[in-house]
Amino acid sequence: MSEKTGAAIEFARNNQQRFVEELKALLRIPSISTLPEHAGDVRRAAEFIASELRRIGMENVRLIETATKGHPLVYADWLHAAGAAPTVLCYGHYDVQPAEPLDEWISPPFEPAERNGNLYARGAVDDKGQMWMHVKALESLFTAYEGKLPVNVRVLVEGEEEVGGEGVAWFVREHPEELRADVALVSDTEMFAPDLPTICVGLRGMIYTEIEVRGASIDLHSGMYGGAAPNPFVALAQIISKLKDENGRIQIPGFYDRVASPSAEELKAWKALPFNEEHYRQTEVGSPELTGEPDYSVLERTWARPTLDVHGMPGGFIGAGAKTVIPAKAVAKVSMRLVPDQTTDEAFAQYKAFVESIAPRGVVVTVRLIHSAEPIVVSTDNSFIKAAVSAMHEVFGTDTVFVRGGGSIPIVGDFVRGLGLPTLMMGFGLPDDNLHAPNEKFHLANFHRGIESIVRFLSTAGG
């Protein structure tokens, strides 16, 4: 470890509490990208990050309004590293999921609270806390290198990751010259287990859809019209019941034709991971039993098999008491997770055609695509992966494991396919951090170890 790297780590350790207090200030901003009433808060979070990037020494800091007219991107760079130092593109997102159900939070979601070594708040780990690790690692390096960095750095932080990332996808597509780099660093994933450094090498893709079923032109009285008028909710339930069988296998014709299996080497590595299925069922899922395709392990089902899930069915009467109404329409929000070598266009076309083919008589069915992301598997055969493995070994004192993630990060596909960038997914969340759920948290030890790991990675990547 070089003297300047050591100085950067010492600075980070001496400023741990300040870093946490700054993160708390960002977490207090309810930057919920999916709710229009929070558009001002989303922008306020972007301005907060831009201000901090300017303060620590980044240049060309600005908010970028996208052609999609959504929430702004935050961009910054510092491109004066000596010699043939590489350029690292640091990515994160500052938008968060809605916090409901609010009554299940122990402490309010936008009033950060420290308990049991964790920081609780919406966005604590997904992704404000992990994005803030990048900012604080850069500040530590700027201090140790007296206003310079060991590598060239671009920073891109988006505010629409939780709603599909259309704005950042447009920017990558239309302005690739502003994102020229040698590697992208993404910290929006998790460690496989506590104290086990992890690099994610694959993500499932996603198609998020709505199925709308319309029957009568207006809501009808079930006593007067029941038995003659079609009920959109019943029709919707009939459609949904035909999408999967009792073992979780998706019934859409051709849906599995392009599903690529993991390699034998990858499957062997997964079997060696410290995974206890019963502990997973009890502590992470909390259901009476696990479901899904019985011929595949839990890790295969969640990392390398496609899925289909229903997320909500708004419509009709849901208030207290009774109202005997046959609703004019019913809606279901349905998503599918995809795996290599499936594509979103083909999978959506198959799904749409199948839903329309099984629609009951008497109703009109509309299938809408809300947003999508392609599945991705990234190469581990490059010097940046080796630098990250070395950095995390120094911090955690143990070897790094390679896993896939069940979720989707749309921008990774844009970086890999659109920009041709090797992408390093080095995350520090934990499996029980309650992403998208009440009582989301970030283990503070991992927040600090993440900063040190990124400091070491950037120093090593710079030679």
N, C-alpha and C positions, 0 to 999 in steps of 0.2 A: 504493500500500500504506500502510495506516494505521500509526501509531507502535506501537500495541498488537499489530497483526499481526506487525510486524517483531520486536517483543520476544518474541512466542511462537515465531517461527522461530528466533531466536537461542537461546532456551532449549532448543529441540529439538536444535539443532546442538551445543550445549555438553554435552548429556546423551546423546549417541548411544550411547556404550558402555554406560552404565547401562541404557538401554532394551533393548539387546541382551542384557545379562546377565539382566534380568528375564524377557525372552522365553525365554531358555534354561531358567530355572527352571520356567516353565510347560510347556515342551516335554519336560522330564524326567518329567512325569506321564503315564503311559500310559493316557490317557482313551479307550480303545477301546470305543465304545458298543455294538458288536454282540456283544461277549463278556461273558457274565454275570459271569465271574470278575474283571472289571475295573470292576464297578459302583462299588466304593469309590473307585477312581482317578478315575472320571468325576466323582463328587461332589467329590472333593478339588480337581479342576481348577475346578469351579464356585465353590467356596469361595475359591480363590486369586484368581479374577477379581473376585468380590464384595468381597473385602478391599481390593483395589487401587482399585476404584471408590470405596469409602468414603474411602480415604486421600487421593485426589486432590481430593475435594470434592463428588462426586455424592451425591444425597439419596435417601431411600426405597429404599435398596439391600436387596434380599432375594432369596432363592432361592424359586422358585415350584414347588410340587409340582403336577403335572398330573393330570387325571382318568384319563389313560392309564397312570398308574403307571410311567412310564419315568424318564428322567434329568431332573433339575431344570432349569428356566430360570433365568437370572440377569437381574434387572430393576433398573434405576436410573433416576433422572430428576433434572433441574435445570430448573425452570420459572419463573425469575424475570427473564428478559431484558426489557430496557426497550422501551417502545413497542409497536409492532405486529410485533415480531420473530417470524419463523416458528418452528415446532417441527420439529426433525429427529429422526427415529427411526433410530438407528444399530443395525444388525443384524450379527451374526456367529455363528459356532458354535465350540465348544471341544472337540467330540468329533472323533476321528480314525479312520481306517481301520486294520485290522490291518496289521502290518508284514511279514508273510511275503511271499516267502521270505527268511528272515533271512540266509542265507549269501550273498546278493547285495548286502548293504549293505557299503560300504567301512568305515564307522564304525557302531557300534550305533545303532539307530533312536531310542532314547530317551536317548542321550548326545549332545547337540547338539555339532557340530564345525564350526569355521570353516575353509574351504578355498577358495582362489581367489576370494575376495570373496563367497562364498556361505555360508549357514548351513544345514547338513544335519541333518535330523531328521524323524521322522514328525510331520506337522502344521505344519511350518515355514511353508508357504505356504497350506495347506488345513486349517484356516483360522485357526490360532492366530496366526500372524505377521500376517496381514492384519487380524484382529480387534484385535490389540494396537496396530496403527497408530491405530485409533480412540481407544483408551484414552490413548495417549501424546499424540495431538493435543489431546484434551480437557485433559490435565494441563498441556500447554504453554499453552493458552488460559487456563485457570484462573490460572496464574501471572502471565501478562501482564496479565490483566484484574482482578487482585487479588481473586481468589475469585469472580469472576463469569464469564459467558460471553456472547458476542455474539448467541447464539440460544438458544432453549429446546431442551433435548435430552432425549430418552428413549433408553435403551440396553436392548436385548433380545438376549441371547446364549443360544443353545440348545445342548443336549447330545445331540441325536438327528438331526442333519442327515444323517449318514452311514447312518442306518437308516430314513429316510423322513419324519422330522419330524412324527410324529403328535401329540406333545405340544404343540408350538408352534402347530400348526394348530388344535387344540382351544382353546388360549388366545386366539388371534385371533378365533375364531368366538364364544366365550362371553364374552370380556371386551374388546370393541373399545374401550370407553370408556377403558381404561387405556393405549391405544396411539394416542390421538388425536394427529395430527401433520399437517404439510403436505407432507412428503416423507420417503421412506425412503432411507437410504444403505446400500448393500450392497457390501462389498469382499470378494468371494469369486470373482472372475473374473481374467482375465489380460490383459496387454497383447499386442497382435498381434505385436509384434517389439520387441527391445531399443530403448530410447530413443524409443519411439513411444507417446505417451499414448493410451489407448483407453477408450472407453465401450461397454459391451455393451448392446445394445438388444433382444436376443431370446434366448430359451433354448428348447431342445427339452424337451418333457415326457417322462415315463417311466412305463412299466409294468414292474414287476419281478415275475416269476412263478416258480412251480415246477411242473413236470410230473412226476407220480409214476405209474409204470407197475408194476402188480402182476401176477404170474403165478401160480406155485404158492403154497401156503400156507406152505411152508418152503423153505430152500435145498436144492437137490438135487444129487446126484452126476451129472456130465455123461455118464459112461460108462454108468450104469444108466438114465438118463432122457433123455439127449440124443437128439433126433429125435422125441420124443413130447411133452415138456414145453415150454411156451413160454418163451423167454428174454427177460425184460424189457429187457435192454440192447439186444438186437437190435431189439426193437419200438420202443424209444426212438430208436435211430439211424434207423430207417425213418421215424418221425414227423418228426424234426428235418430229415432230408434233403428233406422235402417242403415245408418252411416257406419256403425261398428257392430261386430258380433260380441258375444258374451265373453270372449277371451281378449277383447281389445283390438282385434284385427280389423283394419279399415276395409270396407266393402266396395269402395270405388273401383270400378274396372280399370286395370292397368296401373293402379297407383304404386304398386311395388316393383314395376318392371325395371326401373332404373336405380333401385336401392343398392348401393355398393356396400359390401361387408367390410368391416375392419380387417386389417391384416392379422395373420396368425401371431406375429410379433407383438402387435398392439394388444390383442386379446390376452396374450400371456402376461404382459405388463399390467393390465387391468386386474387380472386375477391375483397379482402379487400385492395390490394395494391394501392398506389396512381398512377393510370394509366389512362391517357386521350388518347383515340384512335386518336382523331383528331390532338392533339398536336404531337403525335408520327408520324402520317402521314406527317404533315407539316415540323417538325423540324428534324426528324431523317431519314425519308424515302424520303420525298420531291417529291412524285409522285401524279398524279391527284387523284388516289384512291388506296386503299389497295386491294390486291387480295388474293386468297387462298380459302380453304374449308369454305363455308359460315356457316356450322353448328358448327363451333368451334370459340372461341374467339381468338383475336390476340395472347395473351399469350400462349394459348393452341397450336396454329399453330406454334409458334416459339420455344416452349419448349418441347412439348409432341407429336407432329405429325411428321411423316417422310416427307421429301421433295426431290425434284429432280430439279437440276438447271444446265443450260448450261453456261459455263464460257468463252468460246472462240472457234472460228472456224478458225484456221490458214490454209492457203493454197491459191492456185490460184493467181490472180493478184489483188493487193491492192494499187498499186502506183498511182501517179497522172496521169490523162489522161485516155486513153482507150487502152485495149488490149483484143481482142476477142479470148480468149483462153478457151478451155474446159480442165480443169485441169485433170491430170491423177489420182490425189487422193485428198481427203478432210478429215480433221480431226476435231472432236469436243471434247472438254474437258467437261465432264459431271460428276457431283457429286451427291450423295444422302446422306442426313442426316437420321440417323436411331435412333429409340427410343427403350427402353426396351419393349418387350423381343426379338427384332430382333437380328440376328447375321450377321456379315459381310459376312461370307462364304455363307450362304443360300441366302441372299439378292443379292449378286453379281451373284450367279448362276442363280437366277430367272431373273435378269436383262439381263445377257448375252444371255440366251436362248430366251428371248422375242425379243431383238434387232435382233438376227440372224433370228428369225421367220418372222419378218416384213421387212426384207431387200428386196428392189425392185430387179427386174430382171436385169441382165447385169452388176452387180457389185459384188465385193468380200468385205465382211465386217469382220473386226477384232476388237474384244473388249478386251482392256487391263486394268488390275487393276494396278493403280499407287501406291496408299497406302490406308490404312484403319485404322479405330479405332472403338472399340466396344462402344456402349452406356453404360451409367453407372448411377446408383442412389446410393448414399451413405447414411449410417445410421447416424442419429443425436443423437442416444441414447448412448452417451459416455461422459466421463469426459472432453475430449479435446474440444468438441463442447461447453460444458458449460463454460470452461475456456476462449474460444474465445469470446463467447457472453458477458461474464463479462468484458473482456478486452476492447471490443469495446464500451460497454455501458459507461465505465469510460471515454473514449476518446470522444465519440460523444454525450453522454448524452441522448440517446434514445435507445429503444429496437431494437434488430437485427431482420431482416426478412430473411426467407428462400425462395430461389427461385431456379429454374433450369436455365441452360444456353443453348442457341441454338447451340453454337459452340461445338468443340471437342478438348479435350486435351488428346491425346493418352496415355500418361504416367499414367493418373489417373486409367485407367482400369488395367494397369500393376501393379500398387501399390495395388489396391484392390483385383484383382483376383490372380496375381502372387505372391505377398508378403503377402497377408492377412492383409494389413495395413488399419486401419481407416484413411481416407483422409479428411483433412480440407481445403476447397477451400475458402480462405479468401482474396478477391480481393478488390482493391480500385480505379479501373478505373470508368469512367462514361459512360453512354450510348452514349454521343455525342463526345467521344474521337477519333473517326475516325480511328478505328482499320483497318488496311490493306488499308486505303484510303489516299488521300492527306491530309496534315495538321493534321496528327496524333498529339495528345497532351496528357499531363498528368497534371491534376490540382494540382498545387504545394502544396496546403493545404492538399490534400489527400495523397500526397507523404509523408509529414511530419506526418500526423495523422496515416498513415499506419505504419511508423517506431515505433511510440509510441504504437500502438495497438499490434505489434509483440513483443515489449519489455515487455509489460504487460502480453501477452499470455505466453511467455516463462517463465516469472517469476512465474505466477500462476500455470502453468503446472508442474513446479518444486517443488510445495508445498510451 
